[in-house]
Amino acid sequence: MVNVTDIHPLTGFLRDHKTHLERLQATGRPEILTVNGRARVVVQDAEAYEAMMALVDAAESERILRERLASLDVGEEGVPMHTVLAEVRNRLELEG
């Protein structure tokens, strides 16, 4: 959720980007930058972005596993274990 204090005009960001970057790093919250009063860009600290993407990846992996388990529950043919493990390994970017 975006805090109303995290909405700023793009011109203010360009004028004082150092302060904005410090705030992004300190809070971990994204900022919404506006142009003519309308949201145009979301800016986020790299570490906070990576943490968010890790959560998205975990949720996507869980969704896939739930779908596969549900398909087995209704009698659909399963996917070979080595195929599933290869997909998980690939998704986690592990060597194997």
Backbone as a ProteinNet text record, in pm:
[ID]
protein_1_A
[PRIMARY]
MVNVTDIHPLTGFLRDHKTHLERLQATGRPEILTVNGRARVVVQDAEAYEAMMALVDAAESERILRERLASLDVGEEGVPMHTVLAEVRNRLELEG
[TERTIARY]
84.7	0	89.2	48.6	127.2	77.2	170.5	142.2	130.5	38.1	19.2	145.6	229.8	355	458.7	429.2	521.8	485.6	401.6	363.1	427.2	505.8	581.2	578.7	587.9	598.1	735.1	738.1	862.7	964.3	917.9	1011.3	1082.2	1011.7	1074	1178.8	1149.2	1245.4	1371	1351.7	1465.8	1549	1481.9	1549.5	1629.6	1576	1639	1644.6	1698.2	1698.1	1775.3	1878.3	1959.2	1874.2	1792.7	1704.4	1604	1549.1	1452.2	1517.2	1637.2	1706.1	1738.5	1777.2	1802.9	1676	1562.6	1435	1393.8	1413	1379.4	1458.1	1585.4	1669.5	1632.7	1606.2	1576.4	1442.3	1341.1	1206.7	1177.7	1240.7	1208.9	1076.1	1008.1	879.3	900.5	818.9	831	772.7	810.8	752.2	679.3	568.8	497	530.7	578.3	611.8	500.9	460.6	349	396	320.4	338.5	201.4	194.6	66.8	-39.1	3.9	-88.5	-131.9	-81.8	-121.2	-2	-27.4	78.5	137.7	272.1	338.5	444.2	515.1	628.4	632.2	672.7	698.9	849.1	909.7	1053	1070.2	1162.9	1181.2	1328.6	1370.2	1505.4	1528.3	1647.8	1678	1661.4	1705.6	1694.8	1548.1	1465.8	1323.2	1256.8	1298.7	1244.7	1279.3	1404.4	1445.3	1367.2	1344.4	1265.6	1122.2	1065.6	930.3	924	1024.3	1025	1043.5	1118.1	1133.3	997.9	919.6	785.1	695.2	704.6	625.4	663.4	793.2	838.8	788.8	795	748.3	598.2	522.6	378	345.7	420.7	399	432.1	540	575.9	467.8	417.7	310.2	185.1	151.6	33.5	46.7	165.3	187.9	172.2	232	220.7	75.9	2.5	-139.5	-219.5	-193.5	-262.6	-233.5	-106.4	-67.3	-132.6	-133.2	-196	-346.2	-409.7	-553.6	-585.5	-500.1	-525.8	-516.3	-426.9	-419.7	-544.5	-597.2	-717.6	-839.2	-844.1	-959.1	-929.6	-817.8	-788.6	-711.3	-661.8	-581.7	-445.4	-386.2	-255.5	-152.6	-64.7	36	153	241	363.3	476.1	565.1	675.5	756.1	798.6	868.2	992.9	1067.9	1189.3	1157.6	1043.1	1000.4	966.2	892.1	853.2	977	1067.4	1188.6	1275.8	1280.3	1356.8	1295.1	1162.4	1094.9	1123.4	1117.9	1146	1291	1382.4	1523.9	1546.1	1482.2	1492.9	1435.8	1320.8	1255.4	1341.1	1406.6	1492.2	1632.3	1653	1781.7	1895.7	1869.3	1971	2033.2	2159.1	2226.4	2186.7	2184.5	2149.1	2187.4
-117.7	0	123.9	223.6	345.9	448	505.1	610.6	742.3	827.3	954	1040	1019.6	1095.7	1045.5	935.8	878.8	915.8	1016.4	1064.2	1200.9	1211.1	1333.5	1367.3	1495.1	1532.6	1492.2	1452.6	1413.4	1526.9	1648.8	1761.7	1774.1	1746.4	1749.7	1640.8	1523.7	1413.4	1450.8	1508.2	1546	1656	1746.1	1858.5	1815.4	1718.5	1678.1	1525.4	1462.2	1316.1	1251.4	1317.4	1260.1	1235.6	1333.3	1319	1207	1199.2	1093.7	956.2	943.5	814.3	773.2	868	838	790	855.7	816.4	677	649.2	517.8	407.9	432.5	332.2	318.5	429	425.5	358.9	387	335.8	202.5	176	55.4	64.2	177.5	195.9	261.8	228	292.8	433.5	513.2	645.3	646.1	715.3	737.2	877.8	887	1017.3	1057.4	1182.6	1231.1	1331.6	1338.3	1439.4	1502.5	1632	1703.6	1644	1603.5	1552.2	1407.9	1340.2	1201.3	1109.1	994.5	896.7	850.7	854.1	813.5	706.8	713.4	624.6	583.7	458.7	412.6	388.6	444.5	430.3	355.6	259.2	178	145.2	133.8	92	-48.9	-76	-205.6	-321.3	-304.5	-412.3	-444.2	-341.4	-360.9	-427.6	-389.3	-450	-598.7	-632.2	-773	-855.5	-799.8	-869.9	-891.8	-790.4	-802.9	-910	-911.2	-1010.3	-1151.7	-1168.3	-1299.6	-1348.6	-1258.9	-1296	-1333.6	-1258.8	-1288.9	-1426.3	-1455.5	-1585.7	-1698.8	-1679.6	-1782.1	-1805.8	-1698.2	-1710.5	-1781.7	-1750.8	-1815.5	-1964.2	-1999	-2140.2	-2214.1	-2150.8	-2213.4	-2231.5	-2132.3	-2142.7	-2261.5	-2277.8	-2388.5	-2522.5	-2533.7	-2659.2	-2688.4	-2585.6	-2605.7	-2652.1	-2591.5	-2632.3	-2778.6	-2817	-2954.5	-3053.2	-3019.4	-3107.8	-3117.2	-3006.8	-3006.6	-3092.2	-3088.3	-3169.7	-3317.9	-3354.7	-3494.9	-3535.1	-3443.1	-3471.3	-3499.8	-3445	-3469.1	-3578.8	-3649.7	-3765.5	-3738.9	-3618.3	-3591.3	-3659.2	-3686.5	-3749.8	-3653	-3705.2	-3622.2	-3590.9	-3508.2	-3471.2	-3549.2	-3608.8	-3684.7	-3598.8	-3661.2	-3590.5	-3518.6	-3582.7	-3517.6	-3390.1	-3386.5	-3266.4	-3154.7	-3188.9	-3089.8	-3035.1	-3124.9	-3080.5	-2994.2	-3026.8	-2944.8	-2805.4	-2797.9	-2667.7	-2586.6	-2652.7	-2583.5	-2536.5	-2624.2	-2589	-2467.2	-2469.6	-2358.7	-2231.3	-2241.4	-2125	-2063.6	-2149.2	-2101.7	-2066.4	-2085.9	-2056.9	-2133.5	-2262.2	-2349.7	-2433.1	-2465.5	-2553.5	-2696.6	-2778.4	-2915.8	-2999.1
0	0	0	-71.8	-83.6	17.2	89	184.9	108	146.5	75.1	80.8	180.7	188.8	89.7	21.3	-75.7	-219.7	-236.2	-369.2	-389.9	-497	-522.3	-670.9	-703.5	-845.3	-900.4	-1024.9	-1090.6	-1086.2	-1103.2	-1102.1	-967.7	-858.1	-725.9	-711.5	-768	-764.3	-843.4	-960.4	-1043.7	-978.5	-911	-847.8	-724	-648.8	-522.6	-512.5	-616.2	-622.3	-507.3	-458.1	-350.6	-225.3	-188.2	-72	-93.6	-213.2	-243.9	-235.5	-291.5	-288.3	-145.1	-62.4	78.4	148.1	119.5	179.2	130.8	2.6	-51.2	20	40	105.6	253.2	319	462.5	492.4	410.9	440.1	373.7	258.1	182.4	109.3	123	55.3	-80.8	-177.7	-308.6	-305	-402.2	-422	-555.5	-558	-683.2	-729	-852.3	-909	-1005.4	-995.2	-1075.6	-1179.7	-1287.7	-1391.6	-1412.6	-1396	-1406.8	-1314.1	-1195	-1094.8	-1112.8	-1214.1	-1239.7	-1218.8	-1156.2	-1132.1	-1264.6	-1274.4	-1397.8	-1375.9	-1262.5	-1240.4	-1093.4	-1070.3	-934.5	-923.5	-819.6	-796.1	-664.1	-664.5	-544.7	-525.3	-400.5	-365.6	-419.5	-471.5	-533.3	-435.6	-311.9	-212.4	-182.4	-168.8	-143.7	-264.8	-384.4	-506.5	-512.5	-482.6	-485.1	-382.9	-264.4	-163.1	-211.6	-275.7	-328.8	-437.8	-526.1	-633.8	-579.7	-471.3	-408.9	-358.1	-301.6	-255.8	-373.2	-481.5	-601.3	-655.7	-663.1	-712.3	-623.4	-491.7	-399	-415.7	-431.2	-449.9	-580.8	-685.8	-815.4	-807.7	-739.9	-723.7	-646.3	-540.9	-462.5	-547.5	-629.1	-716.2	-810.6	-869.8	-962.4	-890	-772.2	-696.5	-659.7	-617.5	-582.9	-704.7	-820.8	-943.5	-976.6	-966.6	-997.7	-900.8	-772.3	-673.8	-696.6	-729.7	-756.4	-877.9	-979.1	-1098	-1065.1	-975.2	-931.9	-855.6	-774.4	-695.2	-782.9	-903.3	-991.9	-1093.9	-1073.7	-1157.3	-1284.5	-1302.2	-1420.8	-1407.2	-1522.9	-1522.9	-1464.7	-1382.8	-1318.4	-1410	-1360.3	-1430.8	-1364.4	-1443.2	-1383	-1284.7	-1174.7	-1068.9	-1121.3	-1210.4	-1260	-1337.5	-1404	-1476.8	-1379	-1274.2	-1173.4	-1103.5	-1064.4	-995.8	-1087	-1214.6	-1308.9	-1319.9	-1320	-1325.1	-1198.8	-1082.8	-956.9	-956.1	-997.1	-1000.7	-1093.1	-1207.7	-1302.8	-1244	-1179.4	-1121.2	-1011	-934.8	-826.4	-874.9	-1004	-1067.7	-1001.3	-974.7	-917.2	-1027.2	-1010.2	-1107	-1074.1	-1174.3	-1144.3	-1253.8
[MASK]
++++++++++++++++++++++++++++++++++++++++++++++++++++++++++++++++++++++++++++++++++++++++++++++++

